[in-house]
Amino acid sequence: MNSQLFEQARSAYRAGDYSTAVQFFAACKDDSEVAGEVDHLRGNALMRLGMVREAANAYELALRDTAYGKRGALLTNRGKALSAVGDADGAISCFIEATQDNSYSTPYKAYLGLGRALLSEDRVAEAGTAFRQAAIDGANPAPASALGQLGACFVKLGRPADAIESYRTALDFAGPRDDTRSLNAGLGCAYSASGRHTEAVEAFRVATADGIYQLTPAEVDAQTASQDALDAASAQNAMAPVGTQQVGALDPLDPLGKSGQFMPDPSDTGFFTLTESEMIQQDRQNMKIRRRHRHTGLKVFLVILLLLVIAAGGLAFAYTRGFGFPSQQDALTGLFNAVTDGGDTGQYLAPGLSDSARSSIVASIPEDATPTITNMDQSMTESTALVTVELPRGGQPTYEVTFVRNANHIGWAVSSITMQFDSSDEQPVDGDASSTTTTDGSDAASQDQAATDTAEEPVSEDAPVE
């Protein structure tokens, strides 16, 4: 193995230049050589570039180096790569074998991948067992995601009471990186399946309150069913029999009831008994009333002005909170559709990007894929979102997408797209640590140690790049 090329490859990897890193990793050894660390790192770089099929092959080569070890991490990464290309059976085999590696320090990641792969095969009960194992693993620092997946399995298995407890526990354990909107939507489905419709409607309201989370078709159906049940109950209550109403007495001043109101009797107004001074006083009062009426136009103008100020303030507030037209989801969906249809992608990309950056973003987007924003940190001029992509042949890789304001500064455009995977097991560059500054800020010593670990969750829905 060429040590000099290997060090250059590692330096490029730590700097985030994964394309160069892949080339150097491939060049530093012959095809006949077995070097687990080289192929492990090459697989990680390929994953970050979205080249999941090539990454799966690289992890397979790394597994042939029995002296290198790291089988649990390698098998988990290979399982996720196979899931991303739609090979559920191969992924399931890898994940199961990974959980049997007693030296593997974070088996919950393998259980999470196994649960998702089993769900794609509609093996719901087995998937629920895998998610439960992931949730109770003491090494799992964020069990909320696994508990939410377990709740979804309970709903599908017709056990809504257990699903409610799973979702409630998930919300108790939820951290900053967990998508509480999705958890509340799942809780709404569980409440709806239990017939607790008031709580279901409230859970869906909380899930969609900020306008970011979009309910899935199944969640929309559950929300509609609960709302319809509440509306039907309200209508039934409104139709309850009431006491017979009493007919009002006739107005003696309008005995035929033609006017519909009391008709004034001149003898009761006091008009004919007013003195001259009282008539003058009455006239002055009437003049004041007429003057007040003349200011009605001014009052209307002031009310309209106030409404315009309030509307402008509302728009300014919405702008500072990251809202825009098109929204982040609209810009992302438009970009993916343009790639699939061969249309103009430029209108969805940030105006300041170079041609090479635009080409790189377009090249990283799979055709016929459907993106969904699952979590987003948004500000006035920049937003960062975690996006789950539904591939046409199965699999759900996760991307981190950065948005900036577009050319008209009203809507949003995409400025970068990076495939995400769990970084806590980035073997052999765990945490990407090195004395050189890295993507997660660790030092060089820790990067050299990290060179023995791997990025576990390249296509995970619940962990960032490691």
C-alpha positions in Angstrom: 0.0 0.0 0.0 1.2 3.5 -0.9 1.4 5.2 2.5 1.8 8.7 1.0 -1.3 8.4 -1.1 -3.2 7.0 1.9 -2.3 10.1 4.0 -3.3 12.4 1.1 -6.6 10.5 0.9 -7.2 10.9 4.7 -6.4 14.6 4.5 -8.9 15.1 1.7 -11.5 13.1 3.6 -11.0 15.2 6.8 -11.3 18.4 4.7 -14.6 17.2 3.3 -13.3 16.7 -0.3 -14.8 13.3 -0.6 -14.4 13.0 -4.4 -10.6 13.5 -4.2 -10.5 11.2 -1.2 -12.2 8.4 -3.1 -9.6 8.7 -5.9 -6.7 8.6 -3.6 -8.1 5.7 -1.5 -8.6 3.7 -4.7 -5.0 4.6 -5.9 -3.1 3.8 -2.7 -3.5 0.0 -3.1 -3.7 -2.6 -5.8 -6.9 -4.5 -6.6 -5.3 -7.7 -5.2 -4.4 -6.1 -1.9 -6.6 -6.5 1.2 -6.7 -3.3 3.3 -9.8 -3.0 5.5 -9.0 0.5 6.7 -8.6 1.8 3.1 -11.8 0.3 1.8 -13.7 1.3 5.0 -12.8 5.0 4.5 -13.5 4.8 0.8 -16.9 3.4 1.6 -17.6 6.3 4.0 -16.5 8.8 1.3 -18.7 7.2 -1.3 -21.7 7.2 1.1 -21.2 11.0 1.6 -21.2 11.4 -2.2 -24.5 9.4 -2.5 -22.8 6.6 -4.4 -24.4 4.0 -2.2 -24.0 0.9 -4.5 -20.2 1.6 -4.8 -20.1 2.1 -1.1 -21.7 -1.3 -0.4 -19.0 -2.9 -2.6 -16.2 -1.1 -0.7 -17.6 -2.2 2.7 -17.7 -5.8 1.4 -14.0 -5.6 0.4 -13.2 -4.2 3.9 -14.9 -7.1 5.5 -12.5 -9.5 3.8 -9.7 -8.1 5.9 -10.2 -10.3 9.0 -7.3 -8.7 10.7 -8.9 -5.3 10.5 -12.1 -6.2 12.4 -14.8 -3.6 12.9 -17.3 -6.1 11.6 -20.3 -4.6 13.4 -19.8 -1.1 12.0 -18.9 -2.4 8.5 -22.0 -4.7 8.4 -24.3 -1.9 9.6 -22.9 0.6 7.0 -23.2 -2.0 4.3 -26.8 -2.8 5.4 -27.7 0.8 5.1 -26.1 1.1 1.7 -28.1 -2.0 0.5 -31.3 -0.5 1.9 -30.7 2.6 -0.1 -30.5 0.7 -3.3 -33.6 -1.4 -2.5 -32.0 -4.7 -1.5 -34.0 -5.3 1.6 -33.0 -9.0 2.0 -29.3 -8.2 1.8 -29.7 -5.3 4.2 -31.6 -7.5 6.7 -28.8 -10.1 6.6 -26.1 -7.5 7.3 -28.0 -5.9 10.2 -28.7 -9.2 11.9 -25.0 -10.2 11.6 -24.0 -6.8 12.9 -26.1 -7.3 16.1 -24.2 -10.6 16.7 -20.8 -8.9 16.9 -20.2 -8.7 20.7 -17.4 -6.2 20.1 -19.7 -3.7 18.4 -20.2 -0.8 20.9 -23.4 0.7 19.3 -25.7 -2.2 18.3 -28.7 0.0 18.5 -27.8 1.5 15.1 -27.9 -2.0 13.6 -31.3 -2.6 15.3 -32.6 0.7 13.9 -31.6 -0.2 10.3 -33.0 -3.7 10.8 -36.3 -2.4 11.9 -36.6 -0.1 8.9 -35.6 -2.9 6.5 -38.2 -5.2 8.0 -40.9 -2.6 7.7 -40.1 -2.2 4.0 -40.9 -5.9 3.8 -44.1 -5.5 5.8 -42.7 -7.7 8.6 -44.3 -5.4 11.2 -44.0 -7.6 14.4 -40.3 -8.3 13.7 -39.7 -4.7 13.0 -41.3 -3.7 16.3 -39.0 -6.1 18.2 -36.0 -4.5 16.5 -37.1 -1.0 17.4 -37.7 -2.1 21.0 -34.1 -3.4 21.1 -32.8 -0.1 19.8 -34.8 1.9 22.3 -33.6 -0.1 25.4 -29.9 -0.3 24.3 -28.0 1.6 27.0 -25.6 2.9 24.3 -28.4 4.7 22.6 -28.2 8.4 23.6 -31.5 9.4 21.8 -34.1 6.6 22.1 -37.0 8.8 21.0 -36.7 7.9 17.3 -36.8 4.1 18.1 -39.7 4.6 20.4 -41.6 6.5 17.8 -41.0 3.8 15.2 -42.2 1.2 17.8 -45.4 3.2 18.3 -46.0 3.1 14.6 -45.6 -0.6 14.6 -48.1 -0.9 17.5 -50.7 1.1 15.5 -50.2 -1.2 12.5 -50.6 -4.3 14.8 -53.9 -3.0 16.1 -52.5 -2.2 19.6 -53.3 1.6 19.9 -53.1 1.7 23.7 -49.5 0.4 23.5 -48.8 2.9 20.7 -50.0 5.8 22.8 -47.6 4.9 25.6 -44.7 4.5 23.1 -45.3 7.9 21.6 -45.7 9.6 25.0 -42.4 8.1 26.2 -40.7 9.2 22.9 -41.9 12.7 23.5 -40.5 12.6 27.1 -37.1 11.5 25.8 -37.1 13.8 22.7 -34.0 15.9 22.3 -33.2 18.9 20.1 -32.5 16.8 17.1 -35.7 14.7 17.4 -38.7 15.6 15.2 -41.4 16.1 17.8 -43.8 17.1 15.1 -43.7 13.6 13.6 -44.0 12.1 17.1 -47.1 14.2 17.8 -48.6 13.2 14.4 -48.0 9.5 15.3 -49.6 10.1 18.7 -52.6 11.6 16.9 -53.0 8.4 14.9 -52.8 6.3 18.0 -55.4 8.4 19.8 -57.7 8.2 16.7 -57.3 4.4 16.5 -58.3 4.3 20.3 -61.4 6.4 19.7 -60.0 9.3 21.7 -60.8 11.8 19.0 -60.5 15.0 21.0 -57.0 14.2 22.0 -56.2 13.0 18.5 -57.3 16.4 17.0 -55.2 18.2 19.5 -52.1 16.1 18.8 -52.5 16.8 15.0 -52.9 20.5 15.8 -49.6 20.5 17.7 -47.8 18.6 15.0 -48.8 21.1 12.3 -48.9 24.3 14.3 -45.8 25.9 12.8 -46.7 24.9 9.2 -43.5 22.9 8.7 -44.6 19.4 9.1 -46.8 17.9 6.4 -49.1 15.0 7.4 -48.7 11.8 5.6 -51.8 10.4 3.8 -52.4 7.9 6.6 -52.2 10.8 9.2 -54.5 12.9 7.1 -57.1 10.1 7.1 -56.8 9.7 10.9 -57.1 13.4 11.5 -60.2 13.6 9.2 -61.8 10.6 10.9 -61.4 12.1 14.4 -62.6 15.5 13.2 -65.6 14.0 11.5 -66.4 12.0 14.7 -66.3 15.2 16.8 -68.4 17.1 14.3 -71.0 14.3 14.3 -71.2 14.3 18.1 -71.6 18.1 18.1 -74.4 17.9 15.5 -76.2 15.2 17.5 -76.1 17.4 20.6 -77.4 20.3 18.6 -80.4 18.3 17.4 -81.5 17.4 20.9 -85.2 18.3 21.6 -85.7 21.7 23.3 -88.7 23.1 25.2 -91.5 24.8 23.3 -90.8 28.5 22.8 -93.3 31.0 24.1 -94.8 33.3 21.4 -94.2 36.9 22.4 -97.1 39.2 23.3 -98.3 41.6 20.6 -97.0 45.1 20.6 -100.0 47.3 21.5 -98.6 50.1 19.2 -98.3 47.7 16.3 -101.2 45.2 16.8 -101.0 43.9 13.2 -97.2 43.2 13.6 -96.3 44.8 10.3 -93.3 46.9 11.5 -91.6 44.2 13.5 -90.7 46.7 16.2 -92.2 49.1 18.6 -93.8 52.1 16.8 -93.1 55.3 18.7 -96.1 57.1 20.2 -95.8 60.9 19.9 -97.4 61.3 23.3 -94.5 59.4 24.8 -91.6 61.3 23.2 -92.0 64.6 25.0 -91.6 66.5 21.8 -94.9 68.4 22.1 -94.2 69.5 25.7 -90.7 71.0 25.1 -90.1 74.6 26.0 -88.2 77.0 23.7 -85.0 76.7 25.7 -85.2 73.0 25.8 -85.7 72.9 22.0 -82.5 75.0 21.6 -80.6 72.7 23.8 -81.9 69.7 21.9 -80.7 71.3 18.6 -77.2 71.8 20.0 -77.1 68.2 21.0 -78.1 67.2 17.5 -75.4 69.4 16.0 -72.8 67.6 18.1 -74.1 64.3 16.8 -73.9 65.5 13.2 -70.3 66.7 13.7 -69.3 63.2 15.1 -70.9 61.6 12.0 -68.8 63.9 9.7 -65.6 62.4 11.2 -66.7 58.9 10.1 -64.5 59.0 7.0 -61.5 59.9 9.0 -62.1 57.0 11.4 -62.5 54.6 8.5 -59.2 55.8 7.1 -57.4 55.4 10.4 -58.8 51.9 10.8 -57.6 50.9 7.3 -54.2 52.4 8.0 -54.0 50.5 11.3 -54.9 47.2 9.5 -52.2 47.9 6.8 -49.6 48.5 9.6 -50.6 45.2 11.3 -50.5 43.3 8.0 -47.0 44.7 7.3 -45.9 43.8 10.8 -47.2 40.3 10.3 -45.3 39.9 7.0 -42.2 41.2 8.6 -42.6 38.8 11.4 -43.2 35.9 9.0 -40.0 36.9 7.0 -37.8 36.9 10.1 -39.2 33.5 11.1 -38.1 32.0 7.8 -41.3 31.9 5.9 -41.3 32.7 2.2 -42.8 31.9 -1.2 -41.8 29.5 -2.6 -41.2 27.8 0.8 -38.3 25.5 1.5 -40.4 22.4 0.8 -41.6 23.9 -2.5 -38.1 24.8 -3.7 -36.8 21.3 -2.8 -39.7 19.5 -4.5 -39.3 21.7 -7.6 -35.6 20.9 -7.8 -36.1 17.1 -7.5 -38.9 17.3 -10.1 -36.7 19.3 -12.5 -33.9 16.7 -12.2 -36.4 13.9 -12.9 -38.1 15.7 -15.9 -34.9 17.3 -17.3 -36.2 20.7 -16.6 -34.6 24.0 -15.5 -33.0 23.4 -12.1 -31.4 26.9 -12.0 -34.6 28.5 -10.7 -34.5 26.4 -7.5 -30.7 26.9 -6.8 -29.1 29.7 -4.9 -28.1 32.6 -7.1 -24.5 32.8 -5.9 -23.5 29.2 -6.6 -20.7 28.5 -9.1 -21.3 26.2 -12.1 -19.4 23.4 -10.5 -21.4 23.7 -7.3 -24.7 23.6 -9.2 -23.6 20.6 -11.2 -22.5 18.8 -8.0 -25.9 19.4 -6.4 -27.8 18.3 -9.5 -25.6 15.2 -9.8 -26.3 14.2 -6.2 -30.1 14.1 -6.6 -31.6 10.7 -7.6 -34.2 10.6 -10.3 -37.9 9.8 -9.6 -37.3 10.5 -5.8 -39.6 12.2 -3.5 -38.1 14.5 -0.8 -39.9 15.4 2.5 -38.6 17.8 5.1 -38.7 16.1 8.5 -37.0 18.7 10.6 -35.8 22.2 10.0 -33.8 25.0 11.8 -34.9 28.2 10.0 -33.9 31.8 10.3 -34.5 35.0 8.4 -32.0 34.4 5.6 -30.8 30.8 5.9 -32.4 27.4 6.9 -31.0 24.0 7.4 -33.3 20.9 7.0 -33.1 17.2 7.4 -34.8 15.6 4.4 -36.0 12.1 3.9 -35.9 11.0 0.3 -38.3 8.2 -0.9 -36.4 6.3 -3.7 -38.4 4.6 -6.5 -37.0 1.2 -5.7 -37.3 1.5 -2.0 -35.0 2.9 0.7 -35.1 6.3 2.5 -31.7 8.0 2.6 -31.5 11.2 4.6 -30.0 14.5 3.4 -29.0 17.7 5.0 -30.2 20.6 2.8 -29.2 24.2 3.2 -31.5 26.9 1.9 -30.9 30.7 1.3 -33.2 33.4 0.1 -33.6 33.5 -3.7 -32.9 36.4 -6.1 -36.1 38.3 -5.1 -35.4 37.8 -1.4 -38.9 36.5 -0.8 -38.7 32.8 -1.4 -36.1 30.1 -0.9 -33.5 28.3 -3.0 -31.2 25.4 -2.4 -27.6 26.1 -1.7 -26.2 22.7 -0.7 -27.3 19.1 -0.4 -25.3 16.5 1.7 -26.3 12.9 2.4 -26.5 12.2 6.1 -25.5 9.2 8.1 -24.8 8.5 11.8 -21.4 9.8 12.8 -21.0 8.2 16.2 -19.5 5.1 14.6 -17.5 6.6 11.8 -15.0 3.8 11.8 -12.1 4.4 11.2 -12.5 8.1 11.4 -15.0 8.2 14.3 -16.1 11.8 14.7 -13.7 12.7 11.8 -11.2 13.6 14.6 -7.8 15.0 13.9 -5.6 17.9 15.1 -6.7 19.5 11.8 -10.1 21.3 12.1 -12.8 19.0 10.9 -16.5 19.0 10.1 -17.4 18.5 13.8 -14.6 20.5 15.3 -12.6 17.6 16.8 -8.8 17.7 17.0 -6.2 15.7 15.0 -5.5 13.1 17.7 -9.1 12.2 17.9 -9.3 12.0 14.1 -6.5 9.5 13.9 -8.4 7.5 16.5 -11.5 8.0 14.4 -9.8 6.5 11.5 -10.6 3.2 13.0 -14.3 3.8 13.0 -17.1 4.4 10.4 -20.0 6.5 9.6 -22.9 4.3 10.7 -25.9 6.2 9.7 -25.3 7.3 6.1 -29.0 6.9 5.3 -30.3 7.2 8.9 -33.4 9.3 9.6 -32.3 10.3 13.0 -28.6 11.0 13.0 -26.3 13.5 11.3 -23.1 12.8 9.4 -20.5 11.4 11.8 
